[in-house]
Amino acid sequence: MPSPGVVVHINESSSAKQGAVLRNVKNLIREMPDLPVELVVQGDAISIALMKSNPYLEEVQNLQEQGLQVSVCHNTMRAKHIDESDLLPHAMVVPSAMGRLVTQQQAGFAYIKP
């Protein structure tokens, strides 16, 4: 039975890592356009989900238009004093990244951490 989707986890601020993760997501969406893909953002990777000072803004928004769900850890937002209005449009705030990852895996999502 196929997975209901894929949850991709990122928690690193490294530009090289963020770029690689987005390339992986782009390739996955291209290969499997009907597969739900969720990017769970936490910790220092939160910059990838912000409207300002985000070198990947256009790329992330293009992926969102192709169906990528961006989920942002509320615990990280609170710790870094980030407001929901600072996030990309259509980003979903989840109580905790860890909880979201567990919930999605229990629901049958495949887990990827590049």
WODA-V494140 format. One record per helix or strand. SS is the DSSP state (A for helix, B for strand). FROM is the first residue (numbers start at 1). TO is the last residue. If there is no record, write none. Layout:
SS,FROM,TO ; SS,FROM,TO
This chain:
B,5,10 ; A,15,31 ; B,36,41 ; A,43,49 ; B,50,50 ; A,57,65 ; B,69,73 ; A,74,79 ; A,84,86 ; B,87,87 ; B,92,94 ; A,97,106 ; B,110,112
